[in-house]
Amino acid sequence: MKHNLLGMSLEELEAFFISIKEKSFRSKQVFQWIHQKGESDFHKMTNLSKDLQSKLSELCMIEAPEILYEKDSVDGTRKWVLSVGDGDLVEMVLIPEGKRATLCVSSQVGCAVDCSFCATGKQGFSRNLSTSEIIGQLWVAENSFGYPREHSDKKVTNIVMMGMGEPLLNFEAVTSAMKLMMHDKAYGLSKRKVTLSTSGLVPLIDKLSEVTDAALTISLHAPNDRLRDELVPINKKYPIDELLESVKRYVSKCGDKRKTTIEYILINQVNDSLENAEELSNLLRTLPCKINLIPFNPFPGSSYKRPSSMRVQTFKKKLQKEGYITTIRTTRGEDIMAACGQLVGKVNDRTRRKERSKKDPARIQTKSL
C-alpha cells in the first residue's frame, strides 16, 4: 500500500525520506510542493531528479478526500461534500467576506456529542478523520481557486474547526492538521487565524494547551447547567463552572491577553430571553471573552425555531450594556444547507452523478470567490 504524504508533518516526512535512503532535505522540497503549490504529481516536482520522481510515484501518493458535490450559495458561500471512503461523507464550507475567506473544516464523520440543535449529531457517529483527511480539506479548497498556486497568494485566510464532529474527540489528528495549517513551509496561517471550537471536554482543553496556542472557541449556548444539560449533553459530565475554569487555564497559558469567543445559538423561547442574557453576562464576568450570537438555523426533524430579529437584538443589547463585545453571526449558505448546525454529509445519488459528470473530482478548477 502506498504512503499518503499529505498528512505527514515535515519531521515525519524527513524520517520517511531517510528510511528510503534519500537525503532528508528532499522532504522539505516535497513538503512545499504539496502544501504551497498544491501539487499531487511527483513528475511535476521539477527540482527533484527523474529517478526520485519515479521512486516516489511507486511508493507514495498525495491523496485528498474526493469531491462528490460542490455548490455555491446565492451569498457566495461554497459547500463541498467529500467522500472519505467506505460510503462516509463529510462537508466543508468556505465563507468569503471581503478580503477574508474562512474555511469551516470537519474533524469526524458525524458526531457523538449529539447537541440538540445540531443536524450533524442527529446522524450519529461513524469515525474520526485522519490527519490527511482533515488537512486535505484545506488542500482541496486552496486548489479550487486554480492550480498550481502561489504560497504568497493565500485564498483561504482563516480556518475554523467547526464543521462536522467534535474536534477534541479526534485530538491527535486534529492537532497534527492544525500544526500543518500554521507551519511556515505549509500554509503559514497565524495562530489567531486557526480556531478550534469545542463543546467543552475539560481534560482535553487542558491537554490542548500543551501542544498549541491556537484560538479557542467554546460552544456554550446556555447560561446555566440545567438548560445546558438539555442542549449540550456533554455538560452533564463537564458542567459549566469546570468548563470555564479550563478555558481560563488555556488562555493564561497562551499569555497574550487573548479573549476566548463564546458561541451562543439563540433558539426561540428556549435560551433567548432577557433573563437568559442577564444570567449569561453574570456567568462570564471573570472570563476574558467576546460573545458571538448565532440565530438558530432550522433543519429537517427539529422542533426548534429561530427567534425574531427583535429578540436577537434585545439579547445583544443587554450583553453590550453589560460591557461585552457582542456580535451576531450573519447566516450564510442557508439555501444550500451550509449554515451553522446544518452540516450532515449527505448528497443524493442523482445530484452526485450530475456533479461528477461535470468535473474531475481530483482537480477542480473554479472561479475565484
DRENKE-381219 format. One line per field, with one value per residue (C-alpha): residue number from 0; residue in three letters; chain; x, y, z. Coordinates in nm, 3 decimals. Layout:
BEGIN
seq: NUM:...
type: Ala:...
mol: A:...
x: X:...
y: Y:...
z: Z:...
// end
This chain:
BEGIN
seq: 0:1:2:3:4:5:6:7:8:9:10:11:12:13:14:15:16:17:18:19:20:21:22:23:24:25:26:27:28:29:30:31:32:33:34:35:36:37:38:39:40:41:42:43:44:45:46:47:48:49:50:51:52:53:54:55:56:57:58:59:60:61:62:63:64:65:66:67:68:69:70:71:72:73:74:75:76:77:78:79:80:81:82:83:84:85:86:87:88:89:90:91:92:93:94:95:96:97:98:99:100:101:102:103:104:105:106:107:108:109:110:111:112:113:114:115:116:117:118:119:120:121:122:123:124:125:126:127:128:129:130:131:132:133:134:135:136:137:138:139:140:141:142:143:144:145:146:147:148:149:150:151:152:153:154:155:156:157:158:159:160:161:162:163:164:165:166:167:168:169:170:171:172:173:174:175:176:177:178:179:180:181:182:183:184:185:186:187:188:189:190:191:192:193:194:195:196:197:198:199:200:201:202:203:204:205:206:207:208:209:210:211:212:213:214:215:216:217:218:219:220:221:222:223:224:225:226:227:228:229:230:231:232:233:234:235:236:237:238:239:240:241:242:243:244:245:246:247:248:249:250:251:252:253:254:255:256:257:258:259:260:261:262:263:264:265:266:267:268:269:270:271:272:273:274:275:276:277:278:279:280:281:282:283:284:285:286:287:288:289:290:291:292:293:294:295:296:297:298:299:300:301:302:303:304:305:306:307:308:309:310:311:312:313:314:315:316:317:318:319:320:321:322:323:324:325:326:327:328:329:330:331:332:333:334:335:336:337:338:339:340:341:342:343:344:345:346:347:348:349:350:351:352:353:354:355:356:357:358:359:360:361:362:363:364:365:366:367:368
type: Met:Lys:His:Asn:Leu:Leu:Gly:Met:Ser:Leu:Glu:Glu:Leu:Glu:Ala:Phe:Phe:Ile:Ser:Ile:Lys:Glu:Lys:Ser:Phe:Arg:Ser:Lys:Gln:Val:Phe:Gln:Trp:Ile:His:Gln:Lys:Gly:Glu:Ser:Asp:Phe:His:Lys:Met:Thr:Asn:Leu:Ser:Lys:Asp:Leu:Gln:Ser:Lys:Leu:Ser:Glu:Leu:Cys:Met:Ile:Glu:Ala:Pro:Glu:Ile:Leu:Tyr:Glu:Lys:Asp:Ser:Val:Asp:Gly:Thr:Arg:Lys:Trp:Val:Leu:Ser:Val:Gly:Asp:Gly:Asp:Leu:Val:Glu:Met:Val:Leu:Ile:Pro:Glu:Gly:Lys:Arg:Ala:Thr:Leu:Cys:Val:Ser:Ser:Gln:Val:Gly:Cys:Ala:Val:Asp:Cys:Ser:Phe:Cys:Ala:Thr:Gly:Lys:Gln:Gly:Phe:Ser:Arg:Asn:Leu:Ser:Thr:Ser:Glu:Ile:Ile:Gly:Gln:Leu:Trp:Val:Ala:Glu:Asn:Ser:Phe:Gly:Tyr:Pro:Arg:Glu:His:Ser:Asp:Lys:Lys:Val:Thr:Asn:Ile:Val:Met:Met:Gly:Met:Gly:Glu:Pro:Leu:Leu:Asn:Phe:Glu:Ala:Val:Thr:Ser:Ala:Met:Lys:Leu:Met:Met:His:Asp:Lys:Ala:Tyr:Gly:Leu:Ser:Lys:Arg:Lys:Val:Thr:Leu:Ser:Thr:Ser:Gly:Leu:Val:Pro:Leu:Ile:Asp:Lys:Leu:Ser:Glu:Val:Thr:Asp:Ala:Ala:Leu:Thr:Ile:Ser:Leu:His:Ala:Pro:Asn:Asp:Arg:Leu:Arg:Asp:Glu:Leu:Val:Pro:Ile:Asn:Lys:Lys:Tyr:Pro:Ile:Asp:Glu:Leu:Leu:Glu:Ser:Val:Lys:Arg:Tyr:Val:Ser:Lys:Cys:Gly:Asp:Lys:Arg:Lys:Thr:Thr:Ile:Glu:Tyr:Ile:Leu:Ile:Asn:Gln:Val:Asn:Asp:Ser:Leu:Glu:Asn:Ala:Glu:Glu:Leu:Ser:Asn:Leu:Leu:Arg:Thr:Leu:Pro:Cys:Lys:Ile:Asn:Leu:Ile:Pro:Phe:Asn:Pro:Phe:Pro:Gly:Ser:Ser:Tyr:Lys:Arg:Pro:Ser:Ser:Met:Arg:Val:Gln:Thr:Phe:Lys:Lys:Lys:Leu:Gln:Lys:Glu:Gly:Tyr:Ile:Thr:Thr:Ile:Arg:Thr:Thr:Arg:Gly:Glu:Asp:Ile:Met:Ala:Ala:Cys:Gly:Gln:Leu:Val:Gly:Lys:Val:Asn:Asp:Arg:Thr:Arg:Arg:Lys:Glu:Arg:Ser:Lys:Lys:Asp:Pro:Ala:Arg:Ile:Gln:Thr:Lys:Ser:Leu
mol: A:A:A:A:A:A:A:A:A:A:A:A:A:A:A:A:A:A:A:A:A:A:A:A:A:A:A:A:A:A:A:A:A:A:A:A:A:A:A:A:A:A:A:A:A:A:A:A:A:A:A:A:A:A:A:A:A:A:A:A:A:A:A:A:A:A:A:A:A:A:A:A:A:A:A:A:A:A:A:A:A:A:A:A:A:A:A:A:A:A:A:A:A:A:A:A:A:A:A:A:A:A:A:A:A:A:A:A:A:A:A:A:A:A:A:A:A:A:A:A:A:A:A:A:A:A:A:A:A:A:A:A:A:A:A:A:A:A:A:A:A:A:A:A:A:A:A:A:A:A:A:A:A:A:A:A:A:A:A:A:A:A:A:A:A:A:A:A:A:A:A:A:A:A:A:A:A:A:A:A:A:A:A:A:A:A:A:A:A:A:A:A:A:A:A:A:A:A:A:A:A:A:A:A:A:A:A:A:A:A:A:A:A:A:A:A:A:A:A:A:A:A:A:A:A:A:A:A:A:A:A:A:A:A:A:A:A:A:A:A:A:A:A:A:A:A:A:A:A:A:A:A:A:A:A:A:A:A:A:A:A:A:A:A:A:A:A:A:A:A:A:A:A:A:A:A:A:A:A:A:A:A:A:A:A:A:A:A:A:A:A:A:A:A:A:A:A:A:A:A:A:A:A:A:A:A:A:A:A:A:A:A:A:A:A:A:A:A:A:A:A:A:A:A:A:A:A:A:A:A:A:A:A:A:A:A:A:A:A:A:A:A:A:A:A:A:A:A:A:A:A:A:A:A:A:A:A:A:A:A:A:A:A:A:A:A:A:A:A
x: 0.000:0.131:0.216:-0.008:0.227:-0.049:-0.096:0.270:0.445:0.779:0.954:0.763:0.841:1.213:1.214:1.038:1.293:1.577:1.404:1.402:1.771:1.713:1.857:1.641:1.642:1.434:1.147:1.132:1.105:0.822:0.651:0.640:0.521:0.232:0.111:0.231:0.186:-0.098:0.085:-0.004:0.201:0.559:0.668:0.581:0.807:1.079:1.354:1.354:1.559:1.379:1.483:1.340:1.019:0.975:1.065:0.811:0.544:0.595:0.599:0.378:0.068:-0.076:-0.446:-0.710:-1.079:-1.273:-1.514:-1.860:-2.054:-1.981:-2.228:-2.225:-2.489:-2.654:-2.448:-2.115:-2.075:-1.941:-2.014:-1.839:-1.947:-1.638:-1.601:-1.351:-1.412:-1.641:-1.950:-1.853:-1.915:-1.819:-1.888:-1.676:-1.784:-1.596:-1.734:-1.592:-1.620:-1.424:-1.055:-1.116:-1.224:-1.299:-1.297:-1.511:-1.340:-1.483:-1.297:-1.526:-1.780:-2.090:-2.068:-2.119:-2.185:-2.543:-2.625:-3.000:-2.980:-2.731:-2.814:-2.474:-2.531:-2.865:-2.697:-2.485:-2.111:-1.914:-1.543:-1.265:-1.096:-0.725:-0.478:-0.465:-0.846:-0.853:-0.566:-0.693:-0.998:-0.778:-0.572:-0.888:-1.025:-0.698:-0.673:-1.030:-0.911:-0.671:-0.364:-0.070:-0.092:0.147:0.211:0.220:-0.137:-0.339:-0.708:-0.816:-0.724:-0.894:-0.969:-1.239:-1.261:-1.637:-1.756:-1.886:-1.769:-1.619:-1.253:-1.119:-1.256:-1.014:-0.730:-0.413:-0.529:-0.683:-0.381:-0.147:-0.354:-0.361:0.018:0.034:-0.205:0.026:0.360:0.565:0.657:0.300:0.005:0.161:-0.159:-0.116:-0.232:-0.507:-0.638:-0.682:-0.969:-1.083:-1.442:-1.535:-1.849:-1.640:-1.429:-1.240:-0.943:-0.879:-0.886:-0.608:-0.423:-0.468:-0.282:0.026:0.051:-0.085:-0.190:-0.438:-0.759:-1.024:-1.400:-1.650:-1.993:-2.178:-2.539:-2.684:-2.624:-2.687:-2.631:-2.999:-3.053:-2.712:-2.767:-3.061:-2.890:-2.533:-2.542:-2.165:-2.238:-2.362:-2.004:-1.826:-2.055:-2.019:-1.804:-1.545:-1.554:-1.495:-1.209:-1.040:-1.081:-0.917:-0.625:-0.592:-0.600:-0.346:-0.103:-0.133:-0.002:-0.102:-0.405:-0.635:-1.013:-1.196:-1.503:-1.823:-2.067:-2.431:-2.702:-3.027:-3.332:-3.674:-3.835:-3.562:-3.250:-3.315:-3.494:-3.371:-3.330:-3.106:-2.895:-2.857:-2.763:-2.508:-2.349:-2.311:-2.170:-1.892:-1.790:-1.443:-1.364:-1.184:-1.420:-1.631:-1.971:-2.090:-2.467:-2.595:-2.965:-3.075:-3.063:-3.357:-3.305:-3.547:-3.674:-3.601:-3.880:-3.666:-3.732:-3.525:-3.608:-3.730:-3.479:-3.620:-3.547:-3.196:-3.125:-3.267:-3.039:-2.739:-2.808:-2.832:-2.489:-2.340:-2.484:-2.301:-1.973:-1.930:-1.811:-2.109:-2.166:-2.445:-2.325:-2.477:-2.648:-2.457:-2.527:-2.868:-3.009:-2.756:-2.780:-2.431:-2.515:-2.401:-2.560:-2.687:-2.397:-2.488:-2.251:-2.524:-2.579:-2.842:-2.734:-2.891:-2.704:-2.383:-2.397:-2.471:-2.187:-1.930:-2.008:-1.928:-1.581:-1.278:-1.307:-0.929:-0.864:-1.145:-1.097:-1.341:-1.373:-1.231:-1.480
y: 0.000:0.343:0.602:0.910:1.205:1.463:1.420:1.387:1.653:1.778:1.571:1.258:1.327:1.366:1.035:0.870:1.001:0.873:0.534:0.507:0.607:0.962:1.290:1.446:1.791:1.644:1.613:1.991:2.031:1.778:1.929:2.269:2.122:1.953:2.232:2.554:2.457:2.206:1.951:1.583:1.460:1.376:1.403:1.774:1.845:1.996:2.028:1.652:1.414:1.192:0.886:1.029:1.130:0.773:0.626:0.843:0.760:0.390:0.420:0.720:0.917:1.256:1.186:1.423:1.341:1.303:1.580:1.441:1.765:2.134:2.420:2.797:2.978:3.295:3.480:3.341:3.067:2.745:2.395:2.072:1.717:1.497:1.120:0.975:0.614:0.328:0.538:0.800:1.162:1.490:1.851:2.164:2.522:2.828:3.166:3.467:3.813:4.098:4.006:3.725:3.369:3.134:2.759:2.553:2.214:1.881:1.653:1.349:1.161:1.250:1.343:1.161:1.470:1.500:1.864:1.900:2.197:2.043:1.834:1.662:1.494:1.357:1.138:0.960:0.895:0.684:0.751:1.003:1.159:1.107:1.396:1.368:1.383:1.697:1.887:1.753:1.975:2.285:2.142:2.093:2.439:2.614:2.419:2.511:2.864:2.738:2.520:2.541:2.802:3.051:3.041:3.421:3.437:3.263:3.232:3.074:3.322:3.165:2.812:2.716:2.361:2.396:2.153:1.803:1.645:1.741:1.824:1.732:1.378:1.337:1.502:1.370:1.403:1.748:1.896:1.746:1.904:2.238:2.234:2.184:2.476:2.701:2.568:2.833:2.592:2.469:2.712:2.963:3.067:3.251:3.106:3.370:3.259:2.892:2.833:2.518:2.510:2.264:2.169:2.154:1.846:1.982:1.737:1.774:2.155:2.127:1.882:2.116:2.394:2.167:2.136:2.459:2.815:2.839:3.035:2.863:2.896:2.749:2.630:2.735:2.802:2.823:3.033:2.753:2.381:2.288:2.430:2.330:1.969:1.969:2.146:2.012:1.667:1.662:1.927:1.651:1.525:1.861:2.131:2.499:2.600:2.331:2.426:2.796:2.724:2.511:2.795:3.037:2.797:2.772:3.149:3.207:2.963:3.150:3.456:3.719:3.894:3.681:3.675:3.347:3.353:3.222:3.085:3.107:2.974:3.162:2.936:3.091:3.068:2.830:3.031:3.376:3.568:3.887:3.688:3.442:3.731:3.873:3.533:3.487:3.825:3.737:3.393:3.525:3.821:3.687:3.533:3.745:3.682:3.812:3.669:3.551:3.512:3.268:3.267:2.903:2.756:2.517:2.165:1.879:1.699:1.976:2.141:2.443:2.777:3.084:3.385:3.709:3.980:4.187:3.912:3.868:4.241:4.271:3.988:4.152:4.498:4.357:4.197:4.510:4.717:4.485:4.562:4.258:4.274:4.103:4.015:3.842:3.585:3.651:3.337:3.228:2.946:2.858:2.796:2.512:2.380:2.512:2.728:2.660:2.341:2.223:2.002:1.637:1.498:1.398:1.416:1.233:0.994:1.197:1.513:1.315:1.170:1.511:1.688:1.415:1.415:1.786:1.787:1.585:1.528:1.507:1.856:2.107:2.441:2.709:3.081:3.294:3.384
z: 0.000:-0.093:0.173:0.166:0.220:0.252:0.628:0.725:0.930:0.800:1.067:0.964:0.600:0.680:0.863:0.571:0.320:0.534:0.555:0.174:0.154:0.030:0.153:0.425:0.259:-0.024:0.221:0.259:-0.118:-0.142:0.163:-0.009:-0.339:-0.161:0.064:-0.100:-0.465:-0.428:-0.643:-0.635:-0.932:-0.835:-1.200:-1.194:-0.895:-1.111:-0.851:-0.791:-1.002:-1.252:-1.053:-0.730:-0.907:-1.027:-0.690:-0.508:-0.767:-0.693:-0.314:-0.234:-0.318:-0.235:-0.192:-0.057:0.000:-0.324:-0.420:-0.485:-0.483:-0.487:-0.485:-0.436:-0.234:-0.358:-0.093:-0.223:0.037:-0.114:0.017:-0.071:0.008:0.022:0.017:0.265:0.162:0.263:0.197:0.456:0.357:0.521:0.439:0.441:0.382:0.254:0.359:0.172:0.324:0.166:0.163:0.410:0.332:0.622:0.571:0.809:0.840:0.959:1.200:1.221:1.012:1.212:1.579:1.907:2.122:1.992:2.073:2.037:1.797:1.550:1.244:1.243:1.577:1.464:1.201:1.461:1.462:1.214:1.268:1.317:1.016:0.962:0.950:0.570:0.551:0.766:0.602:0.270:0.306:0.310:0.022:-0.186:-0.103:-0.195:-0.523:-0.613:-0.694:-0.957:-0.989:-0.948:-0.677:-0.525:-0.150:-0.135:-0.267:0.005:-0.081:0.248:0.521:0.825:0.943:1.191:1.320:1.342:1.076:1.140:1.464:1.800:1.724:2.069:2.037:1.745:1.931:1.765:1.403:1.461:1.636:1.374:1.097:1.277:1.301:0.924:0.876:1.078:0.951:0.769:0.491:0.450:0.473:0.712:0.888:1.218:1.548:1.560:1.220:1.316:1.559:1.735:1.856:2.129:2.318:2.636:2.705:3.004:3.023:2.652:2.669:2.927:2.702:2.406:2.586:2.597:2.217:2.066:2.136:1.851:1.904:2.117:2.085:2.331:2.220:2.534:2.426:2.778:3.091:3.344:3.384:3.382:3.034:2.900:3.008:2.768:2.478:2.509:2.680:2.744:3.008:3.240:3.257:3.243:3.390:3.311:3.609:3.529:3.163:3.223:3.463:3.196:2.944:3.188:3.223:2.844:2.796:3.074:2.908:2.578:2.757:2.502:2.650:2.442:2.453:2.405:2.183:2.338:2.083:2.179:1.948:2.009:2.000:2.014:2.361:2.480:2.569:2.421:2.696:2.858:3.180:2.997:2.870:3.221:3.358:3.080:3.150:3.519:3.435:3.212:3.427:3.513:3.173:2.909:2.619:2.337:2.252:1.913:1.891:1.629:1.542:1.515:1.165:1.107:0.974:0.897:1.205:1.455:1.653:1.741:1.577:1.502:1.724:1.574:1.486:1.773:2.028:1.890:1.904:2.257:2.372:2.207:2.350:2.702:2.670:2.519:2.800:3.042:2.862:2.637:2.278:2.115:1.751:1.564:1.314:0.975:0.847:0.537:0.292:0.432:0.082:0.031:0.391:0.469:0.770:1.126:1.261:0.922:0.801:0.760:0.496:0.257:-0.118:-0.318:-0.594:-0.873:-0.775:-0.722:-1.076:-1.222:-1.041:-1.103:-1.477:-1.491:-1.338:-1.246:-0.868:-0.831:-0.965:-0.956:-1.130:-1.020:-1.045:-0.768:-0.498
// end
